[in-house]
Amino acid sequence: MIKQAPYLKKGDKIALVCPAKKLPKAIDHAIAILEDWGLEVVIGKSLYASHHQFAGTDSLRAADIQHFLDDPNIKAIIAGRGGYGTLRIIDELDFSTFKQHPKWIAGFSDITILLSHIIAETQLQCIHGQMPYTFDEATPESLTSLRKSLFGEKQSYSYKSAFKNKSGAASGILIGGNLTLLCAVQGSVSEMDYQDKILFLEDVGEQEYAIDRMLRMLKRAGKLNGLKGLIIGAFNEINEEKIPFGQTADEVIWDIVKEYDYPVCFNFPTGHIDNNLSMVLGATVSLEVENNNVQFKYL
């Protein structure tokens, strides 16, 4: 059973950190939104730090996150942005105090490393959702979904897929995140258990052959055949190859997973898009797919 931290309430303190790439701009607008939610925002040393492309040195970023993992007054930690860099510090973090006094961790993209590690090592829920760096472009719906996830309000999503789905219904524990980063933790202590889970995947800036290779890696490793359901989010900003691969990203994925008998849906509103709806990793959810209609609910 994957446990959950206490949900936030007005007046709670939350910390903003950057575990990976540095921020190229101020995020005052995002901080104002979080404060409008009734939260007291604490700025971590890494948030505006700079070391080459990173938000400070590896040691600074690790120490910053560690400080807030151990601080009992901080009720949630939200990553300012992704990029690359979380993998460089994940093994330096000590989650022993965090296990005893759990709090919500939120982010997406490169932060998949941290989210996957938390699920694998601490068996605590965490949130794949918008980060302050992306608040400016975020839809109101995606920001509302993040707030509701943090404050424990029940949610359900429904939409119509533009790509063919595999119909069916399933319920189970939700896992997933960025495909590239999920592959990066395979075989390590940060790898989630895929068996009997509902998996969601998203990625950005990859070519079709790379998506094909990564998903086939997961398939060969036995990660796809024991799922209860598969949710395909946004695979966008795909770089055009000199010699076309011959399939879209959705077609690549469909060819690899069409043999399985669990429900599969495409174009789910999660990933590197404006309408990046929050996904609570470790939560029990239901997925209903009927032709192009998709219903997703937290149970």
Kinemage of the C-alpha trace (Angstrom):
@kinemage 1
@onewidth
@group {chain A} dominant
@subgroup {mainchain}
@vectorlist {calphas} color= white
{ca met a 1} P 0.000 0.000 0.000
{ca ile a 2} L 1.430 3.375 -0.993
{ca lys a 3} L 0.789 5.945 1.741
{ca gln a 4} L 0.120 9.641 1.407
{ca ala a 5} L 1.452 12.674 3.232
{ca pro a 6} L -0.994 14.967 5.055
{ca tyr a 7} L -2.789 17.173 2.541
{ca leu a 8} L -2.006 20.868 2.612
{ca lys a 9} L -4.163 23.421 4.364
{ca lys a 10} L -4.120 27.210 4.258
{ca gly a 11} L -1.206 28.655 6.192
{ca asp a 12} L 1.136 25.740 5.466
{ca lys a 13} L 4.731 26.410 4.479
{ca ile a 14} L 6.017 24.985 1.201
{ca ala a 15} L 9.522 25.148 -0.278
{ca leu a 16} L 10.577 25.882 -3.858
{ca val a 17} L 13.841 24.297 -5.030
{ca cys a 18} L 15.583 23.553 -8.328
{ca pro a 19} L 16.996 20.016 -8.366
{ca ala a 20} L 18.223 20.268 -11.957
{ca lys a 21} L 18.547 23.094 -14.475
{ca lys a 22} L 18.706 26.753 -13.468
{ca leu a 23} L 15.798 29.122 -13.922
{ca pro a 24} L 16.202 31.552 -16.840
{ca lys a 25} L 13.616 33.960 -15.433
{ca ala a 26} L 12.008 35.078 -12.212
{ca ile a 27} L 8.910 33.181 -11.109
{ca asp a 28} L 7.204 35.921 -9.080
{ca his a 29} L 3.896 35.260 -10.866
{ca ala a 30} L 3.960 31.589 -9.826
{ca ile a 31} L 4.860 32.473 -6.244
{ca ala a 32} L 1.901 34.881 -6.156
{ca ile a 33} L -0.424 32.085 -7.314
{ca leu a 34} L 0.837 29.744 -4.597
{ca glu a 35} L 0.363 32.490 -2.022
{ca asp a 36} L -3.170 33.068 -3.331
{ca trp a 37} L -3.807 29.422 -2.472
{ca gly a 38} L -3.088 30.376 1.134
{ca leu a 39} L 0.430 28.914 1.260
{ca glu a 40} L 3.565 30.461 2.736
{ca val a 41} L 6.329 30.088 0.145
{ca val a 42} L 9.916 29.531 1.286
{ca ile a 43} L 12.622 30.098 -1.340
{ca gly a 44} L 15.388 27.505 -1.409
{ca lys a 45} L 19.029 28.422 -2.017
{ca ser a 46} L 18.953 26.503 -5.302
{ca leu a 47} L 15.958 28.321 -6.763
{ca tyr a 48} L 17.938 31.183 -8.281
{ca ala a 49} L 21.427 29.658 -8.050
{ca ser a 50} L 23.576 29.173 -11.151
{ca his a 51} L 26.461 26.855 -11.999
{ca his a 52} L 26.905 26.401 -15.747
{ca gln a 53} L 23.488 25.069 -16.836
{ca phe a 54} L 22.570 23.833 -13.352
{ca ala a 55} L 20.782 25.552 -10.471
{ca gly a 56} L 23.982 25.653 -8.443
{ca thr a 57} L 26.532 22.916 -7.894
{ca asp a 58} L 25.446 19.331 -7.267
{ca ser a 59} L 26.352 19.724 -3.579
{ca leu a 60} L 24.328 22.938 -3.236
{ca arg a 61} L 21.237 21.448 -4.868
{ca ala a 62} L 21.444 18.260 -2.810
{ca ala a 63} L 21.944 20.164 0.456
{ca asp a 64} L 19.038 22.478 -0.364
{ca ile a 65} L 16.610 19.644 -0.978
{ca gln a 66} L 17.920 17.738 2.054
{ca his a 67} L 17.289 20.747 4.282
{ca phe a 68} L 13.621 20.856 3.286
{ca leu a 69} L 13.195 17.067 3.385
{ca asp a 70} L 14.276 17.239 7.040
{ca asp a 71} L 12.444 20.457 8.034
{ca pro a 72} L 9.217 19.489 9.860
{ca asn a 73} L 7.729 22.920 9.200
{ca ile a 74} L 7.775 22.415 5.415
{ca lys a 75} L 4.693 20.513 4.252
{ca ala a 76} L 5.497 20.275 0.517
{ca ile a 77} L 8.462 20.708 -1.804
{ca ile a 78} L 7.811 21.872 -5.364
{ca ala a 79} L 10.506 21.808 -8.035
{ca gly a 80} L 10.909 25.141 -9.793
{ca arg a 81} L 11.703 23.486 -13.112
{ca gly a 82} L 13.156 20.351 -14.696
{ca gly a 83} L 15.831 20.225 -17.398
{ca tyr a 84} L 18.637 17.856 -16.447
{ca gly a 85} L 20.426 17.232 -13.181
{ca thr a 86} L 18.287 15.319 -10.677
{ca leu a 87} L 20.018 12.034 -11.503
{ca arg a 88} L 23.334 13.600 -10.445
{ca ile a 89} L 22.157 14.162 -6.858
{ca ile a 90} L 19.491 11.542 -6.116
{ca asp a 91} L 21.908 9.164 -4.376
{ca glu a 92} L 23.139 11.950 -2.096
{ca leu a 93} L 19.702 12.425 -0.541
{ca asp a 94} L 18.703 10.793 2.747
{ca phe a 95} L 14.972 10.074 3.008
{ca ser a 96} L 14.956 8.597 6.524
{ca thr a 97} L 13.426 11.694 8.188
{ca phe a 98} L 11.109 12.170 5.201
{ca lys a 99} L 9.735 8.638 5.730
{ca gln a 100} L 8.924 9.450 9.346
{ca his a 101} L 7.454 12.875 8.563
{ca pro a 102} L 6.191 12.670 4.961
{ca lys a 103} L 5.402 15.680 2.801
{ca trp a 104} L 4.295 16.198 -0.780
{ca ile a 105} L 6.878 16.418 -3.555
{ca ala a 106} L 5.748 17.849 -6.910
{ca gly a 107} L 7.226 18.403 -10.357
{ca phe a 108} L 7.562 16.713 -13.744
{ca ser a 109} L 10.016 16.173 -16.615
{ca asp a 110} L 13.494 15.615 -15.074
{ca ile a 111} L 11.817 15.512 -11.652
{ca thr a 112} L 10.532 12.055 -12.698
{ca ile a 113} L 13.822 10.802 -11.216
{ca leu a 114} L 12.866 12.122 -7.776
{ca leu a 115} L 9.241 10.993 -8.045
{ca ser a 116} L 10.203 7.479 -9.121
{ca his a 117} L 12.736 7.231 -6.299
{ca ile a 118} L 10.151 8.322 -3.729
{ca ile a 119} L 7.662 5.686 -4.912
{ca ala a 120} L 10.337 2.975 -5.004
{ca glu a 121} L 12.205 3.781 -1.802
{ca thr a 122} L 9.645 5.371 0.524
{ca gln a 123} L 6.266 4.051 -0.714
{ca leu a 124} L 4.795 7.552 -0.468
{ca gln a 125} L 2.586 9.321 -2.992
{ca cys a 126} L 3.925 12.302 -4.947
{ca ile a 127} L 2.679 14.598 -7.694
{ca his a 128} L 3.553 14.832 -11.391
{ca gly a 129} L 2.287 18.296 -12.288
{ca gln a 130} L 2.967 21.878 -13.304
{ca met a 131} L 6.044 23.629 -11.896
{ca pro a 132} L 6.465 27.369 -11.215
{ca tyr a 133} L 8.586 27.751 -14.371
{ca thr a 134} L 5.601 26.544 -16.434
{ca phe a 135} L 2.879 28.446 -14.537
{ca asp a 136} L 2.917 31.349 -17.026
{ca glu a 137} L 1.776 29.117 -19.900
{ca ala a 138} L -0.320 26.715 -17.825
{ca thr a 139} L -4.055 26.397 -18.347
{ca pro a 140} L -6.285 27.275 -15.392
{ca glu a 141} L -7.426 23.636 -15.385
{ca ser a 142} L -3.883 22.322 -14.938
{ca leu a 143} L -3.140 24.722 -12.078
{ca thr a 144} L -6.437 23.829 -10.426
{ca ser a 145} L -5.536 20.146 -10.718
{ca leu a 146} L -2.230 20.809 -8.931
{ca arg a 147} L -3.952 22.728 -6.159
{ca lys a 148} L -6.570 20.015 -5.715
{ca ser a 149} L -3.876 17.334 -5.617
{ca leu a 150} L -1.968 19.193 -2.898
{ca phe a 151} L -5.079 19.992 -0.855
{ca gly a 152} L -6.690 16.565 -1.235
{ca glu a 153} L -9.743 17.457 -3.293
{ca lys a 154} L -11.230 14.633 -5.360
{ca gln a 155} L -10.703 14.856 -9.101
{ca ser a 156} L -11.701 13.169 -12.339
{ca tyr a 157} L -10.656 13.881 -15.921
{ca ser a 158} L -12.480 13.126 -19.148
{ca tyr a 159} L -11.536 13.853 -22.764
{ca lys a 160} L -11.811 12.559 -26.314
{ca ser a 161} L -8.674 11.109 -27.901
{ca ala a 162} L -7.774 12.053 -31.472
{ca phe a 163} L -5.886 8.762 -31.895
{ca lys a 164} L -7.377 5.286 -31.673
{ca asn a 165} L -7.470 3.734 -28.205
{ca lys a 166} L -7.855 0.206 -26.904
{ca ser a 167} L -11.170 0.019 -25.052
{ca gly a 168} L -11.481 -1.443 -21.594
{ca ala a 169} L -11.713 -0.613 -17.915
{ca ala a 170} L -9.217 -1.011 -15.107
{ca ser a 171} L -8.376 0.233 -11.657
{ca gly a 172} L -5.065 0.195 -9.864
{ca ile a 173} L -2.157 2.209 -8.520
{ca leu a 174} L -0.906 4.954 -10.822
{ca ile a 175} L 2.792 5.208 -11.727
{ca gly a 176} L 4.715 6.839 -14.555
{ca gly a 177} L 6.275 10.035 -15.809
{ca asn a 178} L 8.784 11.016 -18.456
{ca leu a 179} L 9.745 8.028 -20.623
{ca thr a 180} L 13.408 9.032 -20.971
{ca leu a 181} L 13.858 9.404 -17.222
{ca leu a 182} L 11.980 6.204 -16.405
{ca cys a 183} L 14.426 4.385 -18.665
{ca ala a 184} L 17.332 6.168 -16.936
{ca val a 185} L 16.460 4.620 -13.551
{ca gln a 186} L 15.866 1.064 -14.778
{ca gly a 187} L 17.895 -1.441 -12.784
{ca ser a 188} L 18.508 1.017 -9.936
{ca val a 189} L 16.986 1.518 -6.486
{ca ser a 190} L 14.889 4.313 -8.023
{ca glu a 191} L 12.958 1.978 -10.338
{ca met a 192} L 9.242 1.661 -9.606
{ca asp a 193} L 7.415 -1.674 -9.538
{ca tyr a 194} L 5.337 -1.885 -12.742
{ca gln a 195} L 3.393 -5.059 -11.933
{ca asp a 196} L -0.397 -4.566 -11.811
{ca lys a 197} L -0.063 -0.796 -12.155
{ca ile a 198} L -1.669 1.776 -14.427
{ca leu a 199} L 1.275 3.411 -16.198
{ca phe a 200} L 1.350 6.847 -17.805
{ca leu a 201} L 4.098 8.053 -20.133
{ca glu a 202} L 5.029 11.386 -21.726
{ca asp a 203} L 8.090 12.912 -23.380
{ca val a 204} L 9.285 15.955 -25.289
{ca gly a 205} L 11.921 16.726 -27.918
{ca glu a 206} L 12.655 13.086 -28.803
{ca gln a 207} L 12.730 11.575 -32.278
{ca glu a 208} L 10.459 8.689 -33.222
{ca tyr a 209} L 13.318 6.180 -33.302
{ca ala a 210} L 14.288 7.111 -29.726
{ca ile a 211} L 10.712 6.662 -28.517
{ca asp a 212} L 10.629 3.300 -30.297
{ca arg a 213} L 13.919 2.248 -28.678
{ca met a 214} L 12.980 3.283 -25.149
{ca leu a 215} L 9.549 1.672 -25.210
{ca arg a 216} L 10.984 -1.543 -26.659
{ca met a 217} L 13.532 -1.498 -23.837
{ca leu a 218} L 10.716 -1.395 -21.294
{ca lys a 219} L 8.924 -4.170 -23.167
{ca arg a 220} L 11.995 -6.417 -23.278
{ca ala a 221} L 12.522 -5.790 -19.563
{ca gly a 222} L 9.009 -7.121 -18.889
{ca lys a 223} L 7.638 -3.801 -17.663
{ca leu a 224} L 4.655 -3.627 -20.030
{ca asn a 225} L 3.126 -7.103 -19.950
{ca gly a 226} L 1.917 -6.989 -16.337
{ca leu a 227} L 0.201 -3.609 -16.431
{ca lys a 228} L -3.491 -3.043 -15.751
{ca gly a 229} L -3.671 -0.073 -18.100
{ca leu a 230} L -1.533 2.308 -20.134
{ca ile a 231} L -1.999 6.069 -20.480
{ca ile a 232} L -0.081 7.863 -23.231
{ca gly a 233} L 0.274 11.567 -22.597
{ca ala a 234} L 1.857 14.205 -24.811
{ca phe a 235} L 4.807 13.254 -27.018
{ca asn a 236} L 5.527 16.633 -28.541
{ca glu a 237} L 8.254 18.825 -30.066
{ca ile a 238} L 9.537 15.811 -31.975
{ca asn a 239} L 12.634 16.647 -34.008
{ca glu a 240} L 12.301 15.803 -37.698
{ca glu a 241} L 14.832 13.266 -38.959
{ca lys a 242} L 16.666 13.579 -42.274
{ca ile a 243} L 15.323 10.152 -43.240
{ca pro a 244} L 11.707 9.883 -41.982
{ca phe a 245} L 11.024 7.107 -39.493
{ca gly a 246} L 7.701 6.407 -41.193
{ca gln a 247} L 5.483 6.486 -38.107
{ca thr a 248} L 4.217 9.131 -35.728
{ca ala a 249} L 5.013 8.765 -32.041
{ca asp a 250} L 1.501 7.456 -31.355
{ca glu a 251} L 1.829 4.908 -34.170
{ca val a 252} L 5.195 3.783 -32.802
{ca ile a 253} L 3.704 3.234 -29.357
{ca trp a 254} L 0.575 1.531 -30.699
{ca asp a 255} L 2.610 -1.047 -32.627
{ca ile a 256} L 4.529 -1.969 -29.477
{ca val a 257} L 1.579 -2.270 -27.072
{ca lys a 258} L -1.358 -3.323 -29.271
{ca glu a 259} L -0.914 -6.996 -28.362
{ca tyr a 260} L -1.769 -6.457 -24.705
{ca asp a 261} L -5.334 -6.910 -23.468
{ca tyr a 262} L -5.477 -3.972 -21.053
{ca pro a 263} L -6.995 -0.566 -21.921
{ca val a 264} L -4.694 1.911 -23.675
{ca cys a 265} L -5.508 5.576 -24.240
{ca phe a 266} L -3.652 8.242 -26.209
{ca asn a 267} L -3.480 12.054 -26.129
{ca phe a 268} L -4.036 12.171 -22.360
{ca pro a 269} L -3.596 15.780 -21.130
{ca thr a 270} L -0.342 15.341 -19.225
{ca gly a 271} L 3.260 16.162 -20.106
{ca his a 272} L 5.115 19.121 -21.611
{ca ile a 273} L 1.928 20.920 -22.620
{ca asp a 274} L -0.044 23.897 -21.318
{ca asn a 275} L -2.827 21.640 -20.055
{ca asn a 276} L -0.531 19.403 -17.992
{ca leu a 277} L -3.043 17.890 -15.584
{ca ser a 278} L -1.643 16.614 -12.305
{ca met a 279} L -1.097 12.886 -11.855
{ca val a 280} L -0.731 11.627 -8.280
{ca leu a 281} L 1.774 8.796 -8.363
{ca gly a 282} L 0.867 6.042 -5.932
{ca ala a 283} L -2.841 6.938 -5.876
{ca thr a 284} L -5.492 4.364 -6.732
{ca val a 285} L -7.308 5.364 -9.915
{ca ser a 286} L -9.826 4.023 -12.390
{ca leu a 287} L -9.442 4.195 -16.159
{ca glu a 288} L -12.342 3.674 -18.553
{ca val a 289} L -11.684 3.737 -22.291
{ca glu a 290} L -14.518 3.362 -24.780
{ca asn a 291} L -13.457 4.033 -28.354
{ca asn a 292} L -12.151 7.620 -28.268
{ca asn a 293} L -13.761 8.546 -24.950
{ca val a 294} L -11.585 8.395 -21.834
{ca gln a 295} L -12.639 8.692 -18.200
{ca phe a 296} L -10.003 8.890 -15.447
{ca lys a 297} L -10.900 9.104 -11.774
{ca tyr a 298} L -9.104 9.111 -8.430
{ca leu a 299} L -10.698 6.533 -6.130
